[in-house]
Amino acid sequence: MATTAPIGFDTARLRDRVRETYDHVARDPRGEFHFHRGAAFAAERLGYDADELAALPAASTDAFAGVGNPIAVGPIHAGETVLDHACGAGMDLLLAARRVGPRGRAIGVDMTPGMRARARQGAREAGLEGRVSILDGLYEELPVADAGVDVVISNGVVNLAPDKGRVLREIARVLRPGGRLHLADVIVARELTLPVRSNAELWAACVGGALTEAELHALARDAGLVGCRTVAWFDCFAGTSAAEKVSKDLRVRGMSFVAAKP
């Protein structure tokens, strides 16, 4: 399984490239990128509720760069604690914060300063500061206690990680028994070739580190999660330059997925 970066791959350079890419999105969400962005994309291609997005601050929706819809995977209940795993500008985080209500908590973790700033601005403008926390951190080392979270939401993140097994194990660590993972990520129809997997630009565009559906399910099970189930598919790269750089038979798509901690 292609669950780790190729031998000799410069993971430090990848992390810098990913941080640089998404800091650029935070500064200029209407710039030129290999992937779609924004509220219109989220509503038209990923099935988000357009009216619900219109009620959120533009600071969070403009720089949204997800690949699926983890919010729609299953219910998020009032009073729960939700962790948005690499929250970006915070669109999913704010949607979750509204669902958990004033007795709940929504924690966003992200390594990109510009995205954290947007998420904080969005929480402030939405009047949700009292239930939203934004933390600096990595998806391999979440700054959250063991078994402290009811739901982890993740949108286009696992594919960016050089060691995907470690990321899934971290998710399992922070979930409480019975906690759920609502994940959306990039899926390919067959294992990527070495040249594609060695291209840091394609990794940062959410393609170079993508898994097959079977690989993602196996990783989640290996991390101790159960009830792994594919929920929906999304044509999230249609018309992008990322799709033009890989073979058509890869069928690069977004997929939403649910699992739970026993």
Summary of the structure (lengths in Angstrom):
residues: 262
radius of gyration: 16.6
end to end distance: 24.8
largest distance: 48.5
contacts: 969
relative contact order: 0.17
helix: 38%
strand: 22%
